[in-house]
Amino acid sequence: MLWEKFERTIPPAVRFLDNVIDINKYPLREIDEITHANRKIGLDVMGFADMLVQIGIPYNSEDALKTGEEIMCFLEEKSHASSERLAEERGAFPNFPGNIFKKPIRNSTATTIAPTGTISIIAGCSSGIGPLFAISFVRNILEGTKLLEVNPYFEAVEKERGFYCEELMMKIAKQGNLAGIDEIPRT
């Protein structure tokens, strides 16, 4: 079911990013020309580390690498198929002749590994395919107020396993990682 939802989001995302190329205002004529000639777009993922926490796969494991490869291969395959369908409707990118693609395609690239720091904060998820910024940290806000932030998926696991407490979260925030913290179960 999740793969089906993921697959359904890809065609409108490809179309949207292709539309952005046409509606964008470019600061230089040369940028405008090369952007339209290649029509590069860049679909990516956010929340990869959050997903791994939710499904119980350690970020630094072979299973995580395999999962990441499956996701990106799927995204690459489906985004190229969407770009091929878009080329049938709107034409291939102008620099297509002599390119590596066998079938006409609308966009010379369809995926990327993008920095998603700010947008992931807005979306409330981990950034891109990178690891969690922090499991727990203290955010300094106005007038010296400190706000304890805990990754919601890690917090859910802690509560489910019965070891969540604010003192432990502060300890993790101060230390910056889980290494050597005896209160955290190893399994």
Backbone as a printed PyTorch tensor [residue, N CA C, xyz], in Angstrom:
tensor([[[  0.8250,  -1.1990,   0.0000],
         [  0.0000,   0.0000,   0.0000],
         [  0.8680,   1.2620,   0.0000]],

        [[  1.9450,   1.2680,   0.7910],
         [  2.8000,   2.4470,   0.8230],
         [  3.4870,   2.6770,  -0.5240]],

        [[  3.9120,   1.5840,  -1.1820],
         [  4.5220,   1.7350,  -2.4950],
         [  3.5340,   2.3260,  -3.4820]],

        [[  2.2560,   1.9320,  -3.3730],
         [  1.2290,   2.4620,  -4.2680],
         [  1.0400,   3.9560,  -4.0360]],

        [[  1.0070,   4.3840,  -2.7840],
         [  0.8790,   5.8160,  -2.4750],
         [  2.0890,   6.5800,  -3.0030]],

        [[  3.2770,   6.0190,  -2.7840],
         [  4.5040,   6.6380,  -3.2600],
         [  4.4530,   6.7720,  -4.7800]],

        [[  4.0340,   5.7060,  -5.4580],
         [  3.9620,   5.7260,  -6.9140],
         [  2.9630,   6.7590,  -7.4250]],

        [[  1.8440,   6.9210,  -6.7310],
         [  0.8320,   7.9010,  -7.1470],
         [  1.3220,   9.3390,  -7.0120]],

        [[  2.2580,   9.6040,  -6.1090],
         [  2.7410,  10.9790,  -5.9310],
         [  3.7660,  11.3870,  -6.9790]],

        [[  4.3860,  10.4220,  -7.6220],
         [  5.4990,  10.7450,  -8.5210],
         [  5.0520,  11.4650,  -9.8040]],

        [[  4.0490,  10.9910, -10.5520],
         [  3.6690,  11.7260, -11.7760],
         [  3.2790,  13.1900, -11.5410]],

        [[  2.4350,  13.5060, -10.5400],
         [  2.1490,  14.9370, -10.3470],
         [  3.3740,  15.7360,  -9.9050]],

        [[  4.2850,  15.1050,  -9.1800],
         [  5.5080,  15.8060,  -8.7690],
         [  6.3860,  16.1120,  -9.9800]],

        [[  6.5040,  15.1570, -10.8940],
         [  7.2770,  15.3840, -12.1230],
         [  6.6430,  16.5080, -12.9370]],

        [[  5.3360,  16.4650, -13.1030],
         [  4.6200,  17.5020, -13.8640],
         [  4.7950,  18.8800, -13.1920]],

        [[  4.6480,  18.9110, -11.8600],
         [  4.7920,  20.1700, -11.1230],
         [  6.1880,  20.7650, -11.3310]],

        [[  7.2300,  19.9440, -11.1440],
         [  8.5920,  20.4640, -11.2900],
         [  8.8860,  20.8820, -12.7320]],

        [[  8.3180,  20.1630, -13.6940],
         [  8.4740,  20.5660, -15.0880],
         [  7.7950,  21.9140, -15.3270]],

        [[  6.6430,  22.1150, -14.7260],
         [  5.9510,  23.3990, -14.8450],
         [  6.7610,  24.5440, -14.2280]],

        [[  7.4530,  24.2500, -13.1330],
         [  8.2670,  25.2760, -12.4610],
         [  9.3190,  25.8320, -13.4200]],

        [[  9.8710,  24.9690, -14.2490],
         [ 10.8810,  25.4200, -15.2250],
         [ 10.2910,  26.5180, -16.1120]],

        [[  9.0540,  26.3370, -16.5400],
         [  8.4370,  27.2980, -17.4530],
         [  7.9810,  28.5730, -16.7650]],

        [[  7.5680,  28.4790, -15.5270],
         [  7.0260,  29.6530, -14.8380],
         [  8.1160,  30.4780, -14.1390]],

        [[  9.2620,  29.8770, -13.9130],
         [ 10.3370,  30.5470, -13.1780],
         [ 10.8900,  31.7430, -13.9500]],

        [[ 11.3470,  32.7290, -13.2040],
         [ 12.0290,  33.8950, -13.7840],
         [ 13.5200,  33.7230, -13.5030]],

        [[ 14.3200,  33.6840, -14.5470],
         [ 15.7490,  33.4380, -14.4280],
         [ 16.5120,  34.7580, -14.4750]],

        [[ 17.5730,  34.8810, -13.6630],
         [ 18.2790,  36.1650, -13.5950],
         [ 19.1020,  36.4770, -14.8540]],

        [[ 19.5100,  35.4390, -15.5910],
         [ 20.3080,  35.6520, -16.8010],
         [ 19.7180,  34.8530, -17.9660]],

        [[ 19.8380,  35.3980, -19.1530],
         [ 19.3480,  34.7290, -20.3550],
         [ 20.0130,  33.3640, -20.5110]],

        [[ 21.3060,  33.2820, -20.2240],
         [ 22.0410,  32.0180, -20.3720],
         [ 21.4900,  30.9300, -19.4420]],

        [[ 21.1190,  31.3080, -18.2280],
         [ 20.5380,  30.3510, -17.2820],
         [ 19.1890,  29.8780, -17.8000]],

        [[ 18.3930,  30.8110, -18.2890],
         [ 17.0890,  30.4770, -18.8580],
         [ 17.2530,  29.4830, -20.0010]],

        [[ 18.1900,  29.7490, -20.9100],
         [ 18.3780,  28.9010, -22.0820],
         [ 18.8250,  27.4860, -21.7120]],

        [[ 19.7970,  27.3570, -20.8370],
         [ 20.3070,  26.0320, -20.4810],
         [ 19.2930,  25.2600, -19.6440]],

        [[ 18.5510,  25.9690, -18.7970],
         [ 17.5160,  25.3100, -17.9950],
         [ 16.4320,  24.7370, -18.8960]],

        [[ 15.9810,  25.5170, -19.8620],
         [ 14.9510,  25.0310, -20.7920],
         [ 15.5000,  23.9650, -21.7420]],

        [[ 16.7640,  24.0390, -22.0900],
         [ 17.3500,  23.0700, -23.0230],
         [ 17.4660,  21.6790, -22.3920]],

        [[ 17.6880,  21.6190, -21.0740],
         [ 17.8780,  20.3230, -20.4030],
         [ 16.7150,  19.9230, -19.5130]],

        [[ 15.9490,  20.8890, -19.0400],
         [ 14.7540,  20.6520, -18.2300],
         [ 15.0260,  19.7110, -17.0530]],

        [[ 16.1140,  19.9490, -16.3500],
         [ 16.4630,  19.1150, -15.1950],
         [ 15.5090,  19.3750, -14.0430]],

        [[ 15.0040,  18.2940, -13.4630],
         [ 14.2170,  18.3770, -12.2360],
         [ 14.8870,  17.4750, -11.2090]],

        [[ 14.4650,  17.5560,  -9.9600],
         [ 15.1330,  16.7700,  -8.9400],
         [ 14.2080,  16.2910,  -7.8400]],

        [[ 13.5720,  15.1360,  -8.0480],
         [ 12.7830,  14.5330,  -6.9780],
         [ 13.7320,  13.8690,  -5.9800]],

        [[ 13.3520,  13.9140,  -4.7290],
         [ 14.1680,  13.3560,  -3.6600],
         [ 13.2360,  12.8630,  -2.5650]],

        [[ 13.7910,  12.3220,  -1.5240],
         [ 13.0050,  11.8730,  -0.3800],
         [ 13.3950,  12.6780,   0.8560]],

        [[ 12.4570,  12.7740,   1.7620],
         [ 12.7070,  13.3270,   3.0970],
         [ 12.1670,  12.3110,   4.0920]],

        [[ 12.6900,  12.3470,   5.3040],
         [ 12.1580,  11.4950,   6.3550],
         [ 12.6770,  10.0740,   6.3380]],

        [[ 13.7620,   9.8130,   5.6330],
         [ 14.3020,   8.4620,   5.5450],
         [ 14.6900,   7.9200,   6.9260]],

        [[ 15.4020,   8.7150,   7.7100],
         [ 15.8120,   8.2550,   9.0500],
         [ 14.5980,   8.0220,   9.9400]],

        [[ 13.5890,   8.8870,   9.8530],
         [ 12.3520,   8.6890,  10.6140],
         [ 11.6960,   7.3690,  10.2340]],

        [[ 11.6530,   7.0880,   8.9410],
         [ 11.0510,   5.8440,   8.4740],
         [ 11.7950,   4.6380,   9.0460]],

        [[ 13.1200,   4.7000,   9.0350],
         [ 13.9010,   3.5830,   9.5720],
         [ 13.6030,   3.3440,  11.0480]],

        [[ 13.4640,   4.4200,  11.8200],
         [ 13.1030,   4.2740,  13.2300],
         [ 11.7570,   3.5700,  13.3400]],

        [[ 10.7980,   4.0000,  12.5240],
         [  9.4420,   3.4370,  12.5910],
         [  9.3910,   1.9550,  12.2330]],

        [[ 10.2530,   1.5230,  11.3330],
         [ 10.2180,   0.1190,  10.9330],
         [ 11.3080,  -0.7120,  11.6150]],

        [[ 12.0450,  -0.0760,  12.5350],
         [ 13.0030,  -0.8120,  13.3590],
         [ 14.2960,  -1.2050,  12.6720]],

        [[ 14.7490,  -0.4150,  11.7120],
         [ 16.0070,  -0.7000,  11.0200],
         [ 17.0440,   0.3320,  11.4630]],

        [[ 18.1810,  -0.1120,  12.0050],
         [ 19.2350,   0.8490,  12.3720],
         [ 19.7530,   1.5920,  11.1420]],

        [[ 19.9800,   2.8820,  11.2960],
         [ 20.4250,   3.7180,  10.1810],
         [ 21.7550,   3.2230,   9.6150]],

        [[ 22.6580,   2.7840,  10.4760],
         [ 23.9990,   2.3820,  10.0380],
         [ 24.0870,   0.8690,   9.7740]],

        [[ 23.0850,   0.3130,   9.0900],
         [ 23.0490,  -1.1290,   8.8530],
         [ 22.9430,  -1.4370,   7.3610]],

        [[ 23.2580,  -2.6800,   7.0260],
         [ 23.0960,  -3.1550,   5.6510],
         [ 21.6260,  -3.0860,   5.2230]],

        [[ 20.7100,  -3.3740,   6.1750],
         [ 19.2790,  -3.2900,   5.8610],
         [ 18.8820,  -1.8750,   5.4690]],

        [[ 19.4690,  -0.8780,   6.1340],
         [ 19.1740,   0.5190,   5.7950],
         [ 19.6800,   0.8420,   4.3940]],

        [[ 20.8790,   0.3870,   4.0650],
         [ 21.4160,   0.6100,   2.7190],
         [ 20.5280,  -0.0460,   1.6620]],

        [[ 20.1090,  -1.2680,   1.9250],
         [ 19.2380,  -1.9930,   0.9920],
         [ 17.9060,  -1.2620,   0.8310]],

        [[ 17.3340,  -0.8050,   1.9380],
         [ 16.0580,  -0.0780,   1.8930],
         [ 16.2060,   1.2250,   1.1130]],

        [[ 17.2810,   1.9570,   1.3730],
         [ 17.5300,   3.1970,   0.6420],
         [ 17.6910,   2.9640,  -0.8460]],

        [[ 18.3990,   1.8940,  -1.1960],
         [ 18.5780,   1.5620,  -2.6060],
         [ 17.2480,   1.2070,  -3.2620]],

        [[ 16.4120,   0.4500,  -2.5730],
         [ 15.0990,   0.0910,  -3.1140],
         [ 14.2480,   1.3340,  -3.3590]],

        [[ 14.2510,   2.2380,  -2.3990],
         [ 13.4510,   3.4590,  -2.5150],
         [ 13.9370,   4.3150,  -3.6830]],

        [[ 15.2440,   4.5390,  -3.7610],
         [ 15.7630,   5.4180,  -4.8110],
         [ 15.6500,   4.7740,  -6.1980]],

        [[ 15.8220,   3.4540,  -6.2930],
         [ 15.6160,   2.7780,  -7.5870],
         [ 14.1650,   2.9130,  -8.0330]],

        [[ 13.2530,   2.7550,  -7.0960],
         [ 11.8270,   2.9020,  -7.3890],
         [ 11.5320,   4.3220,  -7.8550]],

        [[ 12.0470,   5.3070,  -7.1170],
         [ 11.8300,   6.7110,  -7.4710],
         [ 12.4280,   7.0190,  -8.8420]],

        [[ 13.6160,   6.5270,  -9.0940],
         [ 14.2730,   6.7570, -10.3870],
         [ 13.4440,   6.1470, -11.5260]],

        [[ 13.0460,   4.8950, -11.3650],
         [ 12.2790,   4.2030, -12.4090],
         [ 10.9490,   4.9030, -12.6830]],

        [[ 10.2070,   5.2120, -11.6210],
         [  8.8700,   5.7990, -11.7970],
         [  8.9350,   7.2430, -12.2740]],

        [[  9.9420,   7.9960, -11.8350],
         [ 10.0460,   9.3880, -12.2900],
         [ 10.4580,   9.4490, -13.7620]],

        [[ 11.3200,   8.5340, -14.1970],
         [ 11.6770,   8.5020, -15.6200],
         [ 10.4860,   8.0860, -16.4710]],

        [[  9.7140,   7.1160, -15.9930],
         [  8.5080,   6.7130, -16.7280],
         [  7.5280,   7.8840, -16.8350]],

        [[  7.3880,   8.6470, -15.7530],
         [  6.5030,   9.8200, -15.7700],
         [  7.0170,  10.8730, -16.7360]],

        [[  8.3300,  11.0710, -16.7680],
         [  8.9280,  12.0450, -17.6740],
         [  8.7850,  11.5970, -19.1300]],

        [[  8.8480,  10.2860, -19.3720],
         [  8.6180,   9.7720, -20.7270],
         [  7.1780,  10.0470, -21.1710]],

        [[  6.2140,   9.8160, -20.2620],
         [  4.8050,  10.0970, -20.5940],
         [  4.6070,  11.5920, -20.8380]],

        [[  5.2730,  12.4170, -20.0510],
         [  5.1650,  13.8670, -20.2200],
         [  5.7730,  14.2870, -21.5670]],

        [[  6.8250,  13.6020, -21.9960],
         [  7.4340,  13.9060, -23.2970],
         [  6.4740,  13.6090, -24.4420]],

        [[  5.6340,  12.5820, -24.2780],
         [  4.6260,  12.2790, -25.3060],
         [  3.6460,  13.4350, -25.4650]],

        [[  3.3770,  14.1000, -24.3610],
         [  2.4140,  15.1970, -24.3470],
         [  3.0550,  16.5390, -24.7150]],

        [[  4.2500,  16.8020, -24.1770],
         [  4.8670,  18.1280, -24.3050],
         [  6.1420,  18.1500, -25.1390]],

        [[  6.6660,  16.9880, -25.4910],
         [  7.9210,  16.9040, -26.2350],
         [  9.1070,  16.6500, -25.3200]],

        [[ 10.1530,  16.1020, -25.9080],
         [ 11.3840,  15.8150, -25.1610],
         [ 12.1360,  17.1200, -24.8810]],

        [[ 13.0530,  17.0670, -23.9230],
         [ 13.8670,  18.2590, -23.6620],
         [ 14.6990,  18.5630, -24.9120]],

        [[ 14.9110,  19.8370, -25.2320],
         [ 15.5520,  20.2060, -26.4960],
         [ 16.9310,  19.5760, -26.7380]],

        [[ 17.7110,  19.3380, -25.7120],
         [ 19.0320,  18.7230, -25.8950],
         [ 18.9680,  17.1970, -25.9370]],

        [[ 17.7700,  16.6410, -26.1230],
         [ 17.5990,  15.1850, -26.1530],
         [ 18.3950,  14.4890, -27.2600]],

        [[ 18.3920,  14.9960, -28.5010],
         [ 19.1090,  14.2750, -29.5640],
         [ 20.5610,  13.9950, -29.1700]],

        [[ 20.9500,  12.7110, -29.3390],
         [ 22.3110,  12.3160, -29.0030],
         [ 22.5170,  12.0250, -27.5290]],

        [[ 21.4490,  12.0510, -26.7410],
         [ 21.5660,  11.8000, -25.3030],
         [ 21.5720,  10.3010, -25.0350]],

        [[ 21.7080,   9.9190, -23.7730],
         [ 21.8140,   8.5120, -23.3740],
         [ 20.4820,   7.7830, -23.3440]],

        [[ 19.3760,   8.4970, -23.4050],
         [ 18.0680,   7.8780, -23.2740],
         [ 17.6280,   7.2300, -24.5800]],

        [[ 16.9930,   6.0590, -24.4690],
         [ 16.5070,   5.3500, -25.6580],
         [ 15.1970,   5.9340, -26.1450]],

        [[ 14.3070,   6.2770, -25.1940],
         [ 12.9970,   6.8340, -25.5450],
         [ 13.0050,   8.3250, -25.2250]],

        [[ 12.2270,   9.1080, -25.9710],
         [ 12.1300,  10.5350, -25.6380],
         [ 11.6670,  10.7270, -24.1920]],

        [[ 12.2840,  11.6790, -23.5380],
         [ 12.0030,  11.9700, -22.1350],
         [ 11.9440,  13.4830, -21.9740]],

        [[ 11.1010,  13.9480, -21.1010],
         [ 10.8970,  15.3920, -20.9410],
         [ 12.0300,  16.0670, -20.1890]],

        [[ 12.6160,  15.3680, -19.2220],
         [ 13.6010,  15.9740, -18.3220],
         [ 14.9020,  15.1830, -18.3650]],

        [[ 16.0280,  15.8920, -18.5300],
         [ 17.3090,  15.1980, -18.6260],
         [ 17.7110,  14.5330, -17.3160]],

        [[ 17.2650,  15.0500, -16.2030],
         [ 17.4120,  14.3800, -14.9030],
         [ 16.0720,  14.4740, -14.1900]],

        [[ 15.8020,  13.4820, -13.3590],
         [ 14.5240,  13.4810, -12.6490],
         [ 14.6970,  13.3660, -11.1390]],

        [[ 15.8480,  12.8690, -10.6790],
         [ 16.0650,  12.7100,  -9.2410],
         [ 17.3530,  13.4090,  -8.8260]],

        [[ 17.4670,  13.6060,  -7.5340],
         [ 18.6630,  14.2340,  -6.9710],
         [ 18.7590,  13.8570,  -5.5040]],

        [[ 19.8680,  14.1580,  -4.8910],
         [ 19.9900,  14.0940,  -3.4390],
         [ 20.0920,  15.5510,  -3.0030]],

        [[ 18.9740,  16.0820,  -2.5630],
         [ 18.8780,  17.5170,  -2.2890],
         [ 19.0380,  17.8110,  -0.7970]],

        [[ 19.6020,  18.9490,  -0.4780],
         [ 19.5980,  19.3750,   0.9230],
         [ 18.1870,  19.8360,   1.2900]],

        [[ 17.6010,  19.2190,   2.2820],
         [ 16.2090,  19.5280,   2.6180],
         [ 16.0710,  19.9850,   4.0620]],

        [[ 17.0990,  20.6300,   4.5970],
         [ 17.0970,  21.0250,   6.0020],
         [ 15.9170,  21.8760,   6.4150]],

        [[ 15.7230,  23.0030,   5.7660],
         [ 14.6570,  23.9170,   6.1570],
         [ 13.2850,  23.3310,   5.8820]],

        [[ 13.1040,  22.7520,   4.7040],
         [ 11.7820,  22.2180,   4.3690],
         [ 11.4310,  21.0190,   5.2510]],

        [[ 12.4330,  20.2560,   5.6920],
         [ 12.1310,  19.1250,   6.5750],
         [ 11.6820,  19.6100,   7.9520]],

        [[ 12.1820,  20.7540,   8.3920],
         [ 11.7120,  21.3300,   9.6560],
         [ 10.2420,  21.7090,   9.5090]],

        [[  9.8950,  22.3380,   8.3830],
         [  8.5090,  22.7150,   8.1320],
         [  7.6220,  21.4690,   8.0530]],

        [[  8.1250,  20.4160,   7.3840],
         [  7.3550,  19.1830,   7.2190],
         [  7.3370,  18.3230,   8.4820]],

        [[  8.2280,  18.6250,   9.4200],
         [  8.2700,  17.8610,  10.6620],
         [  8.8320,  16.4630,  10.4890]],

        [[  9.8970,  16.3620,   9.6780],
         [ 10.5140,  15.0480,   9.4740],
         [ 12.0220,  15.2020,   9.3640]],

        [[ 12.7130,  14.0680,   9.3440],
         [ 14.1620,  14.1120,   9.1970],
         [ 14.5230,  14.6060,   7.7990]],

        [[ 15.7120,  15.1420,   7.6820],
         [ 16.1570,  15.7750,   6.4520],
         [ 16.6540,  14.7490,   5.4430]],

        [[ 16.1260,  14.7970,   4.2460],
         [ 16.6080,  13.9790,   3.1420],
         [ 16.8070,  12.5260,   3.4970]],

        [[ 17.9620,  11.9920,   3.0610],
         [ 18.3150,  10.6190,   3.3860],
         [ 19.3170,  10.5650,   4.5300]],

        [[ 19.6340,  11.7250,   5.0850],
         [ 20.6250,  11.7950,   6.1550],
         [ 20.1050,  11.2360,   7.4670]],

        [[ 21.0230,  11.0380,   8.4050],
         [ 20.6150,  10.5450,   9.7200],
         [ 19.8270,  11.6110,  10.4740]],

        [[ 19.2540,  11.2130,  11.5950],
         [ 18.5480,  12.1820,  12.4250],
         [ 19.5130,  13.2800,  12.8440]],

        [[ 19.0460,  14.5160,  12.8080],
         [ 19.8670,  15.6360,  13.2780],
         [ 20.2640,  15.3870,  14.7190]],

        [[ 19.3030,  15.0270,  15.5160],
         [ 19.5370,  14.6810,  16.9160],
         [ 18.2910,  13.9590,  17.4190]],

        [[ 18.4940,  13.0190,  18.2990],
         [ 17.3630,  12.3370,  18.9080],
         [ 16.7050,  13.2710,  19.9110]],

        [[ 17.5290,  14.0110,  20.5840],
         [ 17.0440,  14.9740,  21.5670],
         [ 18.0050,  16.1580,  21.5860]],

        [[ 17.4550,  17.3700,  21.6050],
         [ 18.2920,  18.5660,  21.6930],
         [ 17.4880,  19.6890,  22.3260]],

        [[ 18.2200,  20.7070,  22.7550],
         [ 17.5710,  21.8570,  23.3720],
         [ 17.6120,  23.0060,  22.3810]],

        [[ 16.4340,  23.5450,  22.0760],
         [ 16.3280,  24.6870,  21.1730],
         [ 16.2410,  25.9430,  22.0230]],

        [[ 17.1310,  26.8900,  21.7650],
         [ 17.1140,  28.1730,  22.4700],
         [ 16.2010,  29.1180,  21.7080]],

        [[ 15.1570,  29.5770,  22.3880],
         [ 14.2140,  30.4890,  21.7400],
         [ 14.2430,  31.8300,  22.4580]],

        [[ 13.3110,  32.6670,  22.2130],
         [ 13.3020,  34.0370,  22.7130],
         [ 13.5570,  34.1610,  24.2110]],

        [[ 14.2760,  35.2170,  24.5620],
         [ 14.5150,  35.6180,  25.9550],
         [ 15.0970,  34.5010,  26.8140]],

        [[ 15.9730,  33.6790,  26.2210],
         [ 16.6610,  32.6580,  26.9900],
         [ 15.8450,  31.4280,  27.3200]],

        [[ 14.6440,  31.3310,  26.7930],
         [ 13.8190,  30.1490,  27.0410],
         [ 14.3990,  28.9620,  26.2930]],

        [[ 14.4730,  27.8390,  26.9710],
         [ 14.9980,  26.6200,  26.3600],
         [ 13.8510,  25.6370,  26.1800]],

        [[ 13.7990,  25.0340,  25.0060],
         [ 12.7320,  24.1080,  24.6690],
         [ 13.3540,  22.7580,  24.3120]],

        [[ 12.9930,  21.7270,  25.0620],
         [ 13.4900,  20.3880,  24.7920],
         [ 12.7570,  19.8190,  23.5790]],

        [[ 13.5130,  19.4010,  22.5670],
         [ 12.9470,  18.7900,  21.3630],
         [ 13.3910,  17.3360,  21.3240]],

        [[ 12.4370,  16.4310,  21.1150],
         [ 12.7290,  15.0010,  21.0370],
         [ 12.1350,  14.4800,  19.7410]],

        [[ 12.9260,  13.6860,  19.0020],
         [ 12.4040,  13.0960,  17.7780],
         [ 11.1490,  12.3020,  18.1240]],

        [[ 10.0050,  12.6100,  17.4900],
         [  8.7450,  11.9770,  17.8860],
         [  8.7160,  10.4620,  17.6980]],

        [[  9.4450,   9.9610,  16.7220],
         [  9.4460,   8.5080,  16.4870],
         [ 10.3030,   7.7970,  17.5230]],

        [[ 11.4290,   8.4080,  17.8820],
         [ 12.2510,   7.8440,  18.9500],
         [ 11.4870,   7.9040,  20.2730]],

        [[ 10.8110,   9.0250,  20.5150],
         [ 10.0180,   9.1680,  21.7380],
         [  8.9400,   8.0830,  21.8220]],

        [[  8.2900,   7.7760,  20.7110],
         [  7.2630,   6.7360,  20.7050],
         [  7.8590,   5.3750,  21.0700]],

        [[  9.0520,   5.0850,  20.5380],
         [  9.7320,   3.8230,  20.8620],
         [ 10.0880,   3.7990,  22.3490]],

        [[ 10.5970,   4.9130,  22.8620],
         [ 10.9530,   4.9970,  24.2810],
         [  9.7450,   4.7380,  25.1780]],

        [[  8.6440,   5.3740,  24.8350],
         [  7.4230,   5.2100,  25.6420],
         [  6.8960,   3.7740,  25.5350]],

        [[  6.9410,   3.2210,  24.3260],
         [  6.4800,   1.8450,  24.1280],
         [  7.3180,   0.8640,  24.9480]],

        [[  8.6150,   1.1150,  25.0350],
         [  9.5130,   0.2230,  25.7750],
         [  9.6420,   0.6090,  27.2440]],

        [[  9.0120,   1.7010,  27.6390],
         [  8.9390,   2.0730,  29.0390],
         [ 10.1610,   2.7380,  29.6420]],

        [[ 10.9810,   3.3970,  28.8320],
         [ 12.1460,   4.0730,  29.4240],
         [ 12.1870,   5.5730,  29.1520]],

        [[ 11.0910,   6.1570,  28.6720],
         [ 11.0570,   7.5960,  28.4080],
         [ 10.9520,   8.3870,  29.7050]],

        [[ 11.7770,   9.3990,  29.8300],
         [ 11.6060,  10.4190,  30.8670],
         [ 12.3700,  11.6690,  30.4180]],

        [[ 11.9080,  12.8230,  30.8730],
         [ 12.4980,  14.0800,  30.4310],
         [ 13.9540,  14.2020,  30.8570]],

        [[ 14.2990,  13.6750,  32.0250],
         [ 15.6900,  13.7350,  32.4950],
         [ 16.6140,  12.9830,  31.5270]],

        [[ 16.1490,  11.8280,  31.0520],
         [ 16.9420,  11.0510,  30.1010],
         [ 17.0830,  11.8190,  28.7920]],

        [[ 16.0170,  12.4750,  28.3460],
         [ 16.0780,  13.2490,  27.1050],
         [ 17.0650,  14.4110,  27.2390]],

        [[ 17.1060,  15.0410,  28.4080],
         [ 18.0750,  16.1250,  28.6480],
         [ 19.5020,  15.5720,  28.6290]],

        [[ 19.6900,  14.3840,  29.2010],
         [ 21.0120,  13.7510,  29.2070],
         [ 21.4670,  13.4720,  27.7700]],

        [[ 20.5600,  12.9530,  26.9480],
         [ 20.8800,  12.6870,  25.5470],
         [ 21.1790,  14.0000,  24.8250]],

        [[ 20.3880,  15.0300,  25.0840],
         [ 20.5930,  16.3350,  24.4540],
         [ 21.9610,  16.8990,  24.8100]],

        [[ 22.3640,  16.7890,  26.0730],
         [ 23.6710,  17.3110,  26.5050],
         [ 24.8100,  16.5290,  25.8710]],

        [[ 24.6690,  15.1980,  25.8540],
         [ 25.7440,  14.3500,  25.3270],
         [ 25.8050,  14.3860,  23.8120]],

        [[ 24.6500,  14.4930,  23.1500],
         [ 24.6160,  14.5540,  21.6880],
         [ 24.4800,  13.2170,  20.9930]],

        [[ 24.5070,  12.1240,  21.7540],
         [ 24.3100,  10.7980,  21.1710],
         [ 23.9200,   9.8190,  22.2760]],

        [[ 23.7120,   8.5570,  21.9130],
         [ 23.2540,   7.5450,  22.8700],
         [ 24.3890,   6.7210,  23.4640]],

        [[ 25.6010,   6.9150,  22.9760],
         [ 26.7360,   6.0870,  23.3990],
         [ 26.9460,   6.1610,  24.9090]],

        [[ 26.9970,   4.9940,  25.5270],
         [ 27.3210,   4.9070,  26.9460],
         [ 26.2130,   5.3220,  27.9000]],

        [[ 25.0200,   5.5420,  27.4110],
         [ 23.9050,   5.9190,  28.2940],
         [ 23.2180,   4.6210,  28.7250]],

        [[ 23.4490,   4.2460,  29.9800],
         [ 22.9750,   2.9490,  30.5010],
         [ 21.4660,   2.8150,  30.5380]],

        [[ 20.7360,   3.9190,  30.6310],
         [ 19.2820,   3.8670,  30.7340],
         [ 18.6160,   3.4450,  29.4160]],

        [[ 19.3570,   3.4340,  28.3210],
         [ 18.8140,   3.0570,  27.0250],
         [ 19.0490,   1.5500,  26.8290]],

        [[ 17.9750,   0.7680,  26.6750],
         [ 18.1490,  -0.6580,  26.4090],
         [ 18.8710,  -0.8800,  25.0770]],

        [[ 19.6750,  -1.8960,  25.0050],
         [ 20.4690,  -2.1590,  23.7930],
         [ 19.6820,  -2.9070,  22.7220]],

        [[ 18.5390,  -3.4600,  23.0390],
         [ 17.7660,  -4.1860,  22.0280],
         [ 16.4070,  -3.5650,  21.8550]]])
